[in-house]
């Protein structure tokens, strides 16, 4: 068994219950060596308004960057905000604010459902760190833009505008994550319409996205005239009936989060049911890091998806806080432990602005396979912070 990377042990220290007033100084001291190794690689990545890090090829060292309109753009500044929260090093906060500025214009972009990923993962994380009226206004405006994609006949927010010859009104399970932006916008503004739409979307998804075994489809397509389901499928999975691992994680995360805002027990029930499906799946590896799709026929020679397990770990820590079911906490701990080993954590020789290796982006397109991806880092850091908060 490979030795644990020292980052894991250092993070364990950050989880010790300590006084909030002294937390930043303590964490800064304990994390100093690792900042100089991995964290600084995020801090030192050159700022560019149209080149936000998304993924990289470890072998070649080439970093793939994207403009703000890409659905992943909010994760990199979100990572910097979270590293600041862990370390207290103000350089990360300052750099996060600079990257945030490039994403602000997305508050007007009504051509995508990914407003939560882009805006809330960046400005929302910033707002958790510091009171900022401008950030509040950006979140509220983004929510106003997002709800223009809501169809009251269907009771859901449209996900994609592409492939119109294939889908009439596609709704993907990922869209559940964007509801946090709406819930928060209601809290910040006092306008309950954002929350009302979020609840309608969650209810429609709850009704139509899940199979009898509590796994979920990736895409449900609706008829815009009648509002009925036209078809169900798994666009990014192994096939339409397969269980795409990250989709299951989005579902658990989304309904746990929705329960936080609504206390609707049906949401909690579904989150638990899908979590149990995921954790107890016969094709779950012993180290807790899922294959990209539970039904890939090439298992055990199938790519892993560290991002799926990182999302699930973060979700399950919150789910544990509501249920006190230690099964959820135990799995989350296993994931944090595994991702903190040399098997997954990038070593010091890798110069890219990422923490974790071995995520799978879009397997059907053979895109971003077994690579570092920024959202894996985001949910890994969030899981650690949530564990610390326990």
Secondary structure, DSSP 8 states (H G I E B T S, - for coil): ---B-HHHHHHHHHTS---HHHHHHHHHHHTHHHIIIIIHHHHTS---TT-EEEEEETTTTEEEEE-TTSTTHHHHHHHHHHHHHHH--HHHHHHHHHHHHHHGGGGG-TT-STHIIIIIIIIIHHHHHS--HHHHHHHHHHHHHHGGGEETTTTEE----S-TTT-SSEEEGGGGGGHHHHHHHHHHH--THHHHHHHHHHHHHHHHSB-TTS-B-SEEEE-TTT--EEEEE-TTSSSTTS-BHHHHHHHHHHHHHHHHHH--HHHHHHHHHHHHHHHT-TT--TTS--BSBTT-TTTTSS-B-HHHHHHHHHHHHHHHHHH--HHHHHHHHHHHHHHTBTTTB--TT--SS-SB--EEEEGGGTEEEEEEEHHHHHHHHHHHHHHHH-
